[in-house]
């Protein structure tokens, strides 16, 4: 059975070579290196998860949220260049959580908290995803919210991912999902889409088509793009020389 996640499908669309290294050759454990923004992002997500799972409503204060973050931070400090670099990322994390504690209605307890969930759409295909939270709306439907620790860039918005998350949550909670949002924590910007059954059905067909493309693919060639500078496989990429020249031109 093919387990299709929005992340996996997006990787293939972005660069089939990176997809091959990760999901066919399974080189991620050998080549993947810690990144400071990923470490920071994981800690922010974990802190928000613990904030809702472990604390009563009356204890949901910024001070307690900061305490949780600091505890989580001690569990993993990989990827930082030095203590100064670590402090810089720590300040960013605290700033996001401070804004969250002051702007979010923390008396609302999510109907669903961060974990991996899936939905089987055919005997050969499951759609999987890590859902940050889902809140129940006044009409009984659900609103899926995906936290983002990077800045909002309209060119990076993945509406298909939001629709697939809605599909997964609806199947697991047995309730309709009518809204799905990206919440950009650094700036408190929201990108929200309304979800209909037609859009969910169309998203499933798109996934099936992309999976079929992946299964038919034989070349898995590299596709140089703006994300190559952060790729763990750059040292073994067939397009390494071209990418290095591209990156030099960007810095010039």
DOLUM-599712 format. One record per residue: x, y, z of N, C-alpha, C, CB in turn. Coordinates in steps of 0.05 Angstrom, whole numbers, plus 5000, padded with zeros to 4 digits. Glycine has a CB too. Layout:
<rs>
XYZXYZXYZXYZ ...
</rs>
This chain:
<rs>
501749765000500050005000501850255000498150005025 501150444983502650694981501550885003502350824953 503350985019502651175041503451455031504051105068 501451605022501951875010501452095031500251914985 503552245037503252485054503552725036505352485077 502452955044502853195029505853265026501453435042 507353215047510253265047511653095025511553205074 510952845025512152655005511452724977511252365011 508852784972508052864945509353124936504952884944 509553314955510753564948513753534941510453764971 515053354956517853304950518253204921519053114970 516553024913516752914886516253134865514752694881 514253304870513753524852516053724850511153674860 517353764873519553954875522153844863520054034904 522753594869525253484859525053174861527653584875 524653044838524452744838527052614848523952654810 529352744844531852634854531952624884534252794843 531052834897530952844926528952624936530053124936 526752594922524852384929526152114928522352404910 527652054907528951794904530851744926530351784876 532551944932534551914954533151854980536152174957 530751974985529351945011527751695012527652185016 525951654993523951444995524551184980521351544985 526451184962527250944947529950844956527250994917 531951024957534550944966534850944997536651124954 533051085010533051105040535751205050532350835052 536651435039539151545047538851765068540551665023 536351815077535952045095537352005122532952075100 537551765132538851725158541951775155538351445169 542951715132545851755127546552045122546751585104 544852185108545552455099544152685113545052475070 541952625126540352835139541952955162537652735149 542053215163543553355184541553545199545953515172 542053585224540253765240540354055229541053765270 538054185228537854455219536754625243536054485194 537854855248536855015271533955085269538555265273 532955155245530155235242528254995246529655365215 529254755239527654515244527554445273528654285227 529854465287529854415315528054605330532754435326 528354865324526655065336523755015331527455345327 523054955306520254905299519054665313520054865269 520654455316519654215330519154285359521753985328 520854445372520454515400517954685403522854665411 517454865385515055035387512554865384515055255365 512554685365510254505361509754335386510654325337 511954225397511654045420510754205445514353915426 511754445447510854615470507854675469512454875471 506854735445504054795442502354545447503454905414 503354315438501954065443501754015473503453825430 503954035488503953985517502254195532506853995527 502354435522500754655534497854585536501154915517 496754465515493954395515493454115528492854395487 495253935524494853665534495253645564496653475520 497053795575497953765603496753965622500853775605 495754195612494954415630491954455630496354665622 490854505653488054595655487854875643487054585684 485354955636484955215624486055445642481955265619 485655425667486555635686489655665687485455585714 491055455678493955455679495255525652495055185689 493555585632494655635605495555925603492455575584 497855985615498956255614501556255598499556355643 502456485590504956505575507256395592505456785566 507256455618509456365635509656065635508956475664 507455925636507555635636508255535608504855515644 507455675587508155595560511155625556506655765539 512355835567515255875565516655655580515956155576 515655585603516855375619516955105604515455345646 514755055590514554805575516654815552511754765563 516755045538518755065516521555015527518555345503 522255135549524955105559525554815567525355285584 523554675577523954395584524354235558521554285599 522654285538522954145513525654205499520654225494 526454455502528954535489531354375499529454835494 531354305524533554165536533853875525533354155566 531653775513531653505502533253485476528753415497 533453705462534853695435535953965429532853605413 538553985427539854245421541654215396541454355445 540854035378542453985354541854185332541953705344 543954235316543554405293544454685296540754405284 544954775320545855055325548855075322544955145353 549755295309552555335304554155375330552955575286 552955515349554255565375552155675394556555775371 552955745418551055835438549656095430552455865465 551156265416549956515407547756465386552056705395 548256275368546356195348543856065361547556005327 544355905381542155775396540455975409543355575416 541656175422540156385435538456545416542056575450 539456595392537956735372535356585364539656785346 535656325360533256165353531456135377534155885343 532556135401530956115425529156365428532656085449 530356595422528856845424526556845404530657095419 527056745380524956725360522656545369526056615333 523356325382521256145392519656275414522555885402 520956405432519556535454517656755444521556655474 518656905423517057115412514457005400518657265391 514656785386512256655374510256575396513056415357 511356445417509556345438508356575454511056155456 509756785457508657015471506357135455510857235475 506657155429504557255412502157065413505557295383 502756805412500656605413498956625438501856325411 500356645461498956655487497156905490500956655510 497957115476496357365478494257395456498257605476 494557245434492557275412490557045410494057305386 491456805419489656575417487856555441491356325413 485356475437483556425459484356155471480556435450 485956155492487055905503485055755520489555965519 482655875524480555735539479255525521478455935549 479655545495478555345477480355095476478255465448 479254865482480854625482480454485455479954435505 482654435440482354315413480954045415485054285401 479453985394478053725392480053515384475853735371 482353595373484353405363487053545366483853325334 489053395376491753505380493853365363492553495409 496153485361498253395343498853095345500753555348 498652965322499352685320499152605291497552505338 500152365284499852255257497152115254502152065250 495752175232493152055227493151975197490852245234 491351795190491151715162488251645154492951475156 487851625128485251545117485751365093483451785110 484451135092484850965069482751035047484450665077 483751115024482051195002481650984981483051454990 483350774982483050544964484650324976484050614935 484250074967485849854978488849884974484949594966 489650054955492450094949493550364960492950084920 491850534972492850804979491750905005492050984957 493550995022492851145046494051425044493850995072 492451625054493451895056494051945085491452105044 496452035091497352065119498252355123499551865126 498152445148499052715154499352755184497252925142 501052945191501353015219499653265224504353075227 497553245240495653455244496253595270492753345245 496553865269497254015292494854045311498254295285 492554125301490254145318487754175301490454375338 485454115313482854165301480954265322481653905287 479654485317477854615336474954575327478454915340 473154535346470354505339469054785337468854335360 467654835315466255085311463455075322466155145280 462155305322459555325335457455145322458555615333 457755095296455754925283456454625285455654995254 458554555301459254275305461354175285456854115303 461854325264463954245245466754315256463554385217 468754225242471554265252473154455235472953995253 475054585248476954765235479754655240476655065246 481054565219483754465221485754695221484354255199 487654695239489654905241492454785240489255075266 494054875221496854785219498755005226497354675190 500354975247502155185255504555195236503155135284 505355445230507755495214509655675230507055625187 512155595232514155755247515855925229515855565264 515355905202516656085184514956315176517555935159 515956505161514456735153512656665130516256965145 510356805128508456755107509556835080505856915113 509456655061510156705033507956595016513056575026 506456765002504256664986505056454965502856894972 507656464956508556274936508955994948511156374924 509055974974509555714987506955594998511555745009 504655724995502155625006501355374991499955845005 500855165006500054904994497154845001501954675003 495354944985492454904991491654614990490755054970 492954454973492254164972492854034999493954024950 495054115012495654005038493454055058498354115048 492454305058490254365077487754205072489554665075 487054165046484754005040485153715048484054025009 487553615044488053335052488053305082490853245041 489053495096488853495126485953485134490353735138 484253655121481453655127480153385123479953875111 480953255101479852995094480652785116480952895066 483152795124484152605145482652655171487152645148 482452905179481152965205478152885204481353265211 476852945182473952875180473552575182472852975153 475352425170475052125171475652015199477051995151 477452145213478152045240476252135261480952125247 475152375258473352485279470452435272473852785281 469852335248467152285239465452535241465852065257 466652765234465253025233466253165208465853185258 464553345197465353495173467453705181462953635160 469353755164471353975167470554185147474353875164 469954425156469054635138471154845133466554755148 473254855150475355055147478054925153474855295165 480155015139482854935145484655175142483754695127 486555205160488255445161491155375166487255635182 492855545154495655565163495755805182497655605139 496855775205497255995224500256045226496055925252 501156275216503956345216504556485242504656535192 505856335260506256415287508056665290507456195302 510056715274511756955278510257215274514056945259 508157215257506857465250503857455255507257535221 502857225264499957185269498257235244499057365292 499357145221497857155196496456895192499657235172 493956905182492456665176491956635146489756665192 492256395137491356325109489256105112493756245090 486756175106484555995111483055925085482556115131 482355675082480755595059478155455069482355405041 475955505055473455365061473555095047470955535052 472554895061472754615051469954515043474054435072 469754415019467254285010467853995003466054444986 465653835001466053554994467153524966463353404997 466353704948467353694921470353734920465953904903 471353924936474253984937475753744949474754234954 474553614970475853384982476053154961474253295007 473853114946473852904926475952964904471052874913 476053214896478053294876480853254886477553584867 481353314911483953284923484852984923484053384952 482952804928483652524928484452434900481152354937 483052534880483752474852486552574845481652584833 487152814854489752934849491952754862489953214860 491452664886493352484899493752224883492452414928 491552114874491751864859493351904833488951764851 492952134820494452194796497452224802493352444782 498052364824500952404830502252144839501152614853 500851974853501951714860502451554835500051564879 500651564816501051414791503551524776498551444773 503951784777506351904765508851794778506252204766 508851784805511151694820511651404813510651724850 509651234812510050954807510950894778507450804812 510351074759511251044732513951164727509251174713 514851344745517351484741519751284741517751694763 521651334723524051164721526651324724524051004695 526551574716528951734715529551874742528751944694 527551984755527952134780530252334779528451934803 530152504758532252694754532052934773532152804726 534353064778534353294796533053534783537253364804 531853704799530653954790531654184807527453944792 533854314798534954534813532854754820537254664798 532754834845530755034853531855184877528054904860 530255374887531255554909531655414935529255774913 530655164938530955024963533454844963528554854968 534954834941537254654939539454724960538454674912 539654974968541755054987541354925014541755354991 538954835020538454705046538154395043535954815059 538654295019538254005014540453845026537953954984 539753635040541753465053543353305032540353275072 542353275008543653104988545253264968541552944974 545753514973547253674953549953554946547553964964 551253444965553953334960553953104941555253254986 551752964938551652734920549652774897550852484936 548653014895546753074874548053084846545253344879 546952954826548052964799548253254788546452794780 546553434798546553704788548053894807543653804785 549853784823551253944843552754184831553353764858 554154144810555654364797553754584788557354264774 551654514775549654704765548454864788547454564748 547854724810546554844833548555044846545654634853 551054964848553055134861553355394845555754994864 553255374819553455614802550955784806553755534772 548655654808546155794812546155954838543755604811 547255824859547355944885549356174886548155744906 551556154871553456364869552256614855555956274853 550656564834549356784820547356924839547856684795 546056774856544056894875545457074895542456674890 547956994903549457154923550857384911551456974937 551257384885552757604871551157864872553457514842 
</rs>
